[in-house]
Amino acid sequence: MDEETRLIRAGQQAGPLAKTVGPPIQKGSTVLLPNAAALYDDDAFVTYGRKGLAAQEGLIDALSQLEGAAGTCLYPSGLAALTGAMLAVLKAGDEVLVADCVYNPTRRFCDQVLTRFGVAVRYFDPLQPPEALVGEASEKVRLIVLESPGSLTFEMQDLARIAELARARDILTLADNTWGAGYLFKPIAQGIDLSVQALTKYVGGHSDVFMGSVSARTEALARKLDDGVVHLGWAVAPEDAYQMLRGLRTLPTRLERQGASALKVAAWLKAQDEVAQVLFPALPGAPHHHLWKRDYRGACGLFSFVLKPGPARAVDALLDVLTLFGLGFSWGGFESLAIACDHQLRKRKHRRDYGGPVVRLHIGLEHPDDLIADLRIGLDAYRRACG
Ligand SMILES: *Cc1c(COP(=O)(O)O)cnc(C)c1O
C-alpha cells in the first residue's frame, strides 16, 4: 500500500486496552461496526459516537447509582438538562406549574420558549402547601417543576408530599437537585420522577467544565429522556465526561468540608449587627430548617444572608471590598463567591419582603476563619456606605 493509505490505517487500536483506574477517554464520532448486518441492527448499543462511548457511559452509570435512578441522560449544560427534560415530556396544550424560586434561566426558557410552543406556564409560591398546589391544579397540568432549596432565597418545598399528591393525579414532578448534588438529597427516593443536576457545579467541583444530567425514576421515563436527546441531537465530549467522573470521587469529601465551613460562616453572620437574617435551611433556627433536617444528609456551601436595609450602592461597596470572595454567578467549585440578588428577585411573580438586600455566598475550601475576616471587612464597608 502507498504511504498515504498506510498513514490512514496506522496507530488504530491494536488490542485490548490496559486497565486504568478511570475509563478510557474514547474519542469517536464514527463507530466501526463488525459486519453489514450490524449497520441497521436496532438492538445494537453503539452505532454512532453521540452515545455509548466509555467515559460517557461510565458517568451515566455512576450518576444512576448516585441518584437511585432507572436511567440517566447527559446534556451539554445544566440548563440544557432542564430544558431537555421539559421538552421530552411536554406537548402543546399542556400546562406546567413552576416554583417561583427556580433558577432564573429556567424561568426564561418557560416564558420565552415553552409558551411559544403552546405550553401554559404558571408560577406558584414555593411556600404554598402541597395540598393546595396539587389540589388547585387544572386538568391540563402535566408537570410540576421544583427546586428545593430554591435559588437565591433557599425556600424548602415538601418534595415527598408534592410527589405523592401529583402522582395520584398523573402529574409528573421534576426537581432541580443541583444544591443537593445527588449526594445530600435523593429526590427519586422521595417519589420525584425526574432529578436534574447542573454537574457544572458540585460534581465538576472546579468551575471549569459544563454538563447537566437528568435521572429518571422509571424505565419508561428514562426511554422518553433518551428519545428527547436523540431528537435534539445533543452529545457531550468524552474529556468532559471523564472530568465529571473524576469530580464524583471527591464529591462527598468536598461537600462535607464546604457544608461545615458554610455553617460556621452562616452562624457568625447571624450574630453580626449589619445582618437581618440568614437564608440557609441547614442553620438551626433558619426558615424551613425542619424540612431540611427531615430530608437532607448534609449541607453544601451555598446560602444567602439579608442585610439590614441599605441602598444598592452600599451592597456594591460590600462586594467590591472582598478579596477572598470572587464576584461570579456560578458555584460548586473549590473557591468562594458572592453576588447581590435583588436584581434577580425582582423578576419573581410572588415577591416577598426579606427585610433588606439579599447577598448570596458560596463557601469554598478556603479556611472559614479567613472568609469570616474578609466578610467583616465587607460589613464595615456596608456600614460606612449606609452612612
Ligand atoms: C447553574 C445552575 C443551573 C445551570 O447549569 P449550567 O451548567 O450553568 O447550565 C441549573 N440549576 C441551578 C440551580 C443552577 O445553579
The ligand as a Tripos MOL2 file, in Angstrom:
@<TRIPOS>MOLECULE
LIG
   15    15     1     0     0
SMALL
NO_CHARGES

@<TRIPOS>ATOM
      1 C1        -26.0970   26.7590   37.4480 C.3       1 LIG1
      2 C2        -27.4150   26.1440   37.6220 C.ar      1 LIG1
      3 C3        -28.0420   25.5180   36.5560 C.ar      1 LIG1
      4 C4        -27.4910   25.5470   35.1460 C.3       1 LIG1
      5 O1        -26.2860   24.8920   34.9830 O.3       1 LIG1
      6 P1        -25.3230   25.2690   33.7460 P.3       1 LIG1
      7 O2        -24.4390   24.1030   33.6190 O.co2     1 LIG1
      8 O3        -24.6160   26.5270   34.1600 O.co2     1 LIG1
      9 O4        -26.1770   25.4860   32.5490 O.co2     1 LIG1
     10 C5        -29.2610   24.9230   36.7930 C.ar      1 LIG1
     11 N1        -29.8290   24.9370   38.0010 N.ar      1 LIG1
     12 C6        -29.2540   25.5390   39.0600 C.ar      1 LIG1
     13 C7        -29.9360   25.5070   40.3750 C.3       1 LIG1
     14 C8        -28.0300   26.1660   38.9020 C.ar      1 LIG1
     15 O5        -27.4890   26.8030   39.9400 O.3       1 LIG1
@<TRIPOS>BOND
     1     1     2 1
     2     2     3 ar
     3     2    14 ar
     4     3     4 1
     5     3    10 ar
     6     4     5 1
     7     5     6 1
     8     6     7 2
     9     6     8 1
    10     6     9 1
    11    10    11 ar
    12    11    12 ar
    13    12    13 1
    14    12    14 ar
    15    14    15 1
@<TRIPOS>SUBSTRUCTURE
     1 LIG1         1 GROUP 0 **** ****
